[in-house]
Amino acid sequence: MQVFRAQEILGSENIIAVELNGVSVWIDSVDTQKKTAKVHTENNPADAKVVAVEELQEIH
């Protein structure tokens, strides 16, 4: 995924499916300088981690 798309998804009013290694995640924030995103799994908001944006995949 590109950084600009991760920002669009984060700011969207719609729910857009995103996966990290086949697991559904929510994007909490995007760091455009480092090209990373803070994400958490759907069922565990406390388990947040920072990953490279390019590891995220939008599911259509």
C-alpha positions as CSV (number, residue, x, y, z in Angstrom):
1,M,0.0,0.0,0.0
2,Q,1.1,3.6,-0.6
3,V,1.4,6.1,2.2
4,F,-1.2,8.4,0.6
5,R,-3.7,5.5,0.4
6,A,-3.2,4.7,4.0
7,Q,-4.0,8.3,4.9
8,E,-7.1,8.2,2.7
9,I,-8.3,5.1,4.5
10,L,-7.6,6.5,7.9
11,G,-9.6,9.7,7.0
12,S,-12.5,7.9,5.3
13,E,-15.9,7.8,6.8
14,N,-16.4,4.4,5.2
15,I,-15.1,1.1,6.5
16,I,-12.3,-0.1,4.2
17,A,-10.9,-3.5,4.7
18,V,-7.2,-3.7,5.3
19,E,-5.0,-6.7,6.1
20,L,-1.6,-7.3,7.4
21,N,-0.2,-10.8,6.6
22,G,-3.8,-12.0,6.1
23,V,-5.1,-10.6,9.3
24,S,-7.7,-7.8,9.4
25,V,-6.4,-4.6,11.0
26,W,-7.5,-1.0,11.6
27,I,-5.2,1.9,10.9
28,D,-4.8,4.2,13.9
29,S,-2.2,6.6,12.5
30,V,0.2,7.1,9.6
31,D,3.7,8.6,9.7
32,T,4.4,10.0,6.3
33,Q,8.1,10.7,7.1
34,K,8.9,7.1,8.2
35,K,6.3,5.5,5.8
36,T,4.8,3.5,8.7
37,A,1.4,3.0,10.2
38,K,0.2,2.2,13.7
39,V,-2.4,-0.6,13.4
40,H,-4.3,-2.9,15.6
41,T,-6.3,-6.1,15.0
42,E,-10.0,-5.9,14.8
43,N,-10.6,-7.8,18.0
44,N,-7.7,-6.5,20.1
45,P,-7.3,-2.7,20.0
46,A,-4.7,-2.9,22.9
47,D,-2.4,-4.9,20.7
48,A,-1.2,-2.0,18.5
49,K,2.0,-2.1,16.5
50,V,3.9,0.0,14.0
51,V,4.5,-1.5,10.6
52,A,5.8,-0.4,7.2
53,V,2.8,0.9,5.1
54,E,3.9,-1.3,2.2
55,E,3.1,-4.4,4.3
56,L,-0.6,-3.4,4.4
57,Q,-3.0,-4.6,1.8
58,E,-6.4,-3.1,0.9
59,I,-9.0,-5.8,0.4
60,H,-11.6,-5.1,-2.3
